[in-house]
């Protein structure tokens, strides 16, 4: 069905997807992993909220990437794969939003920028070829997997709710990357992978510099109290 859409129809669908990703509450098809946890100490709450805000921004960017790639995909099979991955990762958006609400915190204010930038990158990758586009998915998911591993290592031990969410997200990313590879995705050149890594660091850097400050202050406070 998606292959039969005219260009105006595809543009309208893309606009609708963008508005939903940016402004409508995300609705998950699967239940949120884990169970709601008790309140965290303030420094740890800020740490976890910052991590979940970064992950939410990353999922907004993933929606933009997939939507941009699907818009210009030449073959219906890669387009269907990209659209399926975008639908499944809507769960991640919803889970991160729910966890941020539980932590009494907010989403990134820059998520329209992340979506627009990723949508453009997705279109560029898709215009190169479907195989390059799928390779871009494989490399993106590989980098996201490493990113989630670093966040899992930073989570407080008692925050089982966030841990369950990130572990399920990681499992989904691995699946999507493998699906894209099996569908014919090519390995991207080293310079392209490096630029993708830098872009990810920029996104992470919009939230994380403040987290270390709160955690360090909390550690100092505990140390002084112990003295």
VOKEVO-788338 format. One record per residue (C-alpha): residue number from 1; x, y, z. Coordinates in nm, 2 decimals. Layout:
<pados>
 num      X      Y      Z
 NUM      X      Y      Z
...
</pados>
This chain:
<pados>
 num      X      Y      Z
   1   0.00   0.00   0.00
   2   0.27   0.25   0.09
   3   0.44   0.20  -0.26
   4   0.11   0.32  -0.42
   5   0.10   0.66  -0.25
   6   0.15   0.96  -0.46
   7   0.41   1.22  -0.37
   8   0.15   1.46  -0.22
   9   0.01   1.18  -0.02
  10   0.35   1.08   0.11
  11   0.42   1.44   0.21
  12   0.10   1.46   0.40
  13   0.17   1.13   0.58
  14   0.51   1.26   0.67
  15   0.37   1.58   0.80
  16   0.12   1.39   1.01
  17   0.39   1.17   1.15
  18   0.61   1.46   1.24
  19   0.33   1.64   1.43
  20   0.24   1.32   1.62
  21   0.60   1.25   1.71
  22   0.66   1.61   1.83
  23   0.34   1.72   1.99
  24   0.10   1.43   2.06
  25   0.15   1.21   2.36
  26   0.31   0.89   2.25
  27   0.10   0.58   2.29
  28   0.27   0.25   2.36
  29   0.14  -0.08   2.22
  30   0.33  -0.27   2.49
  31   0.31  -0.21   2.87
  32   0.59  -0.01   3.03
  33   0.86  -0.25   3.15
  34   0.92  -0.28   3.52
  35   0.71  -0.15   3.80
  36   0.69   0.20   3.94
  37   0.97   0.26   4.19
  38   0.97   0.47   4.51
  39   1.12   0.82   4.52
  40   1.49   0.86   4.46
  41   1.73   1.09   4.65
  42   1.73   1.43   4.48
  43   2.07   1.40   4.32
  44   1.99   1.05   4.18
  45   1.65   1.17   4.06
  46   1.82   1.45   3.86
  47   2.07   1.20   3.72
  48   1.81   0.95   3.61
  49   1.58   1.23   3.47
  50   1.87   1.36   3.27
  51   1.95   1.02   3.13
  52   1.58   0.95   3.04
  53   1.56   1.30   2.88
  54   1.85   1.22   2.66
  55   1.69   0.88   2.57
  56   1.36   1.05   2.49
  57   1.54   1.30   2.26
  58   1.72   1.00   2.10
  59   1.39   0.83   2.03
  60   1.24   1.15   1.88
  61   1.55   1.16   1.65
  62   1.50   0.80   1.56
  63   1.14   0.88   1.45
  64   1.27   1.16   1.23
  65   1.54   0.94   1.09
  66   1.30   0.65   1.00
  67   1.03   0.88   0.86
  68   1.29   1.06   0.64
  69   1.42   0.73   0.51
  70   1.08   0.59   0.45
  71   0.97   0.89   0.25
  72   1.24   0.84  -0.01
  73   1.27   0.46  -0.01
  74   1.26   0.32  -0.36
  75   1.15  -0.03  -0.28
  76   0.84  -0.11  -0.07
  77   1.01  -0.38   0.14
  78   1.27  -0.14   0.30
  79   1.00   0.12   0.34
  80   0.78  -0.13   0.53
  81   1.07  -0.23   0.75
  82   1.15   0.14   0.83
  83   0.78   0.21   0.91
  84   0.76  -0.10   1.13
  85   1.07   0.00   1.32
  86   0.93   0.36   1.37
  87   0.60   0.22   1.51
  88   0.78  -0.02   1.75
  89   1.01   0.26   1.87
  90   0.70   0.47   1.95
  91   0.68   0.25   2.26
  92   1.02   0.38   2.36
  93   0.90   0.74   2.33
  94   0.60   0.66   2.55
  95   0.80   0.47   2.81
  96   1.06   0.76   2.84
  97   0.78   1.01   2.87
  98   0.61   0.81   3.14
  99   0.93   0.77   3.33
 100   1.00   1.14   3.31
 101   0.66   1.21   3.45
 102   0.72   0.96   3.74
 103   1.04   1.16   3.81
 104   0.86   1.49   3.80
 105   1.07   1.61   3.51
 106   1.03   1.72   3.15
 107   1.13   1.63   2.80
 108   1.40   1.82   2.61
 109   1.30   2.15   2.48
 110   1.51   2.08   2.17
 111   1.32   1.78   2.04
 112   1.18   1.96   1.73
 113   1.54   2.03   1.63
 114   1.64   1.67   1.68
 115   1.35   1.55   1.47
 116   1.41   1.80   1.18
 117   1.78   1.73   1.17
 118   1.74   1.35   1.18
 119   1.46   1.36   0.92
 120   1.70   1.55   0.69
 121   1.98   1.30   0.75
 122   1.74   1.01   0.69
 123   1.63   1.16   0.36
 124   1.99   1.20   0.25
 125   2.08   0.84   0.34
 126   1.77   0.72   0.17
 127   1.84   0.91  -0.15
 128   2.18   0.75  -0.17
 129   2.02   0.41  -0.20
 130   1.80   0.17   0.00
 131   2.10  -0.04   0.09
 132   2.29   0.27   0.23
 133   1.97   0.37   0.41
 134   1.95   0.03   0.58
 135   2.32   0.04   0.66
 136   2.25   0.37   0.83
 137   1.99   0.20   1.04
 138   2.23  -0.08   1.13
 139   2.51   0.16   1.24
 140   2.26   0.39   1.42
 141   2.13   0.10   1.63
 142   2.48  -0.03   1.70
 143   2.57   0.31   1.84
 144   2.25   0.34   2.03
 145   2.32   0.00   2.18
 146   2.65   0.12   2.32
 147   2.49   0.44   2.44
 148   2.23   0.25   2.63
 149   2.50   0.03   2.79
 150   2.67   0.34   2.92
 151   2.34   0.47   3.07
 152   2.26   0.13   3.23
 153   2.60   0.14   3.40
 154   2.52   0.49   3.54
 155   2.17   0.41   3.68
 156   2.14   0.38   4.06
 157   2.11   0.02   4.17
 158   1.77   0.08   4.33
 159   1.61   0.23   4.01
 160   1.48  -0.10   3.87
 161   1.20   0.08   3.67
 162   1.45   0.28   3.45
 163   1.67  -0.02   3.42
 164   1.39  -0.24   3.29
 165   1.29   0.03   3.03
 166   1.64   0.07   2.90
 167   1.71  -0.30   2.88
 168   1.39  -0.35   2.67
 169   1.48  -0.06   2.45
 170   1.83  -0.20   2.40
 171   1.69  -0.54   2.30
 172   1.46  -0.37   2.04
 173   1.75  -0.17   1.90
 174   1.95  -0.48   1.85
 175   1.66  -0.65   1.67
 176   1.61  -0.35   1.44
 177   1.97  -0.33   1.35
 178   1.98  -0.70   1.27
 179   1.67  -0.67   1.06
 180   1.82  -0.39   0.85
 181   2.15  -0.58   0.81
 182   1.96  -0.89   0.69
 183   1.76  -0.68   0.45
 184   2.07  -0.58   0.27
 185   2.22  -0.29   0.47
 186   2.58  -0.21   0.37
 187   2.86  -0.12   0.61
 188   2.91   0.26   0.62
 189   3.26   0.41   0.58
 190   3.46   0.50   0.89
 191   3.42   0.88   0.85
 192   3.04   0.85   0.83
 193   3.03   0.64   1.14
 194   3.25   0.90   1.32
 195   3.03   1.19   1.22
 196   2.73   1.00   1.35
 197   2.91   0.94   1.68
 198   2.98   1.32   1.70
 199   2.62   1.40   1.64
 200   2.52   1.16   1.92
 201   2.76   1.33   2.16
 202   2.61   1.67   2.08
 203   2.26   1.55   2.17
 204   2.38   1.38   2.49
 205   2.58   1.70   2.58
 206   2.26   1.91   2.60
 207   2.16   1.74   2.92
 208   2.44   1.55   3.08
 209   2.69   1.83   3.17
 210   2.44   1.93   3.44
 211   2.40   1.58   3.59
 212   2.76   1.54   3.71
 213   2.73   1.87   3.90
 214   2.43   1.74   4.09
 215   2.58   1.40   4.16
 216   2.91   1.56   4.27
 217   2.73   1.80   4.51
 218   2.54   1.51   4.66
 219   2.85   1.31   4.71
 220   3.02   1.61   4.88
 221   2.72   1.66   5.10
 222   2.72   1.30   5.21
 223   3.10   1.31   5.27
 224   3.06   1.63   5.49
 225   2.77   1.48   5.68
 226   2.98   1.17   5.75
 227   3.26   1.39   5.89
</pados>
